């Protein structure tokens, strides 16, 4: 029987309807992607002149900036979604435009129906490896460990932002414009609504329980039940969330709750690599997926970081787009059992 589940972290609702996977063509699957042509890969080692000048890199001692010899490399996004100017600089530029008699880019003031504000912040690309591969799952573990440490380093570099969002899109079907494995960092001057809702729920739970961690307590109960656990190591636990939105959704949670992913401590990179390889083994290839780090907003302590992995094996359709209620055709208990065996 279909079941409506509510995510305890966000309040998001998902309908779990496993029988729908038995429809003709309904089983989650993916097709292998075309291999990358290294000669046309702007992120490949030796093609440093095809990207903006690097902001940061882990490289051999004798190598210089924007030359070969790096293992992880960070550059500004060539087509940024955010203006690198500060909010004050953007506001001053807007005032100058109005003073010159030009049309306002703002389009309104707070309280009016149509409000536009400058989209300021930083937008960086973190090239996870010099190898021309499609997925983190295809890299050696040591390379993934190095890439994740650079994620944390760049998040710390933008600690003055209201929120720092680290994402990974793998394959064109999941929004990757370039196939070479990479992460993107958005340093935002506001806290997104989805993050704010989770912060509120975590804070309310801490107040109600005299300081307990919402995700920490949730993890303890998941481990006690065991049915949605995929794997565990010394640093983290990998599980299929109770209200998974899509088939084979995964969540990586630190064994000891910590608010900020970017701060020193276990990062769970080895278990993340293991989970991605399990997905690839079961599906026959690395699937299109979206991944993100959920860390605490600036100044927030009642929180626990996690990494969400969202394979894109089914399409978002009318129900999801019109109601923000997901329809998942694979129960997370079944997904966890499958991946435990992978």
Secondary structure, DSSP 8 states (H G I E B T S, - for coil): --EEEE-TTT--EEEE-GGGGGSTT-S----------GGG-TTSTT-GGGS--EEEEEE-TT--TTSS-EEEEEEE-TT-SSBSS-HHHHHHHHHHHHHTT---SS-S-TTSSS-----BEEEEEEE--SS--S-GGGS-HHHHHHHHHHHHHHHHHTTTSSEEEEEEEESGGGT-SS-S-EEEEEEESS--HHHHHHHHHHHHHHHHTTS--HHHHHHHHHHHH-TTEEEE-SSEEEE--TT-SSTT-EEEEESS--S-TTSSS---HHHHHHHHHHHHHHHSS---EEEEEE---TT--S---EEEEEE--S---HHHHHHS-EEESS-HHHHHHHHH--
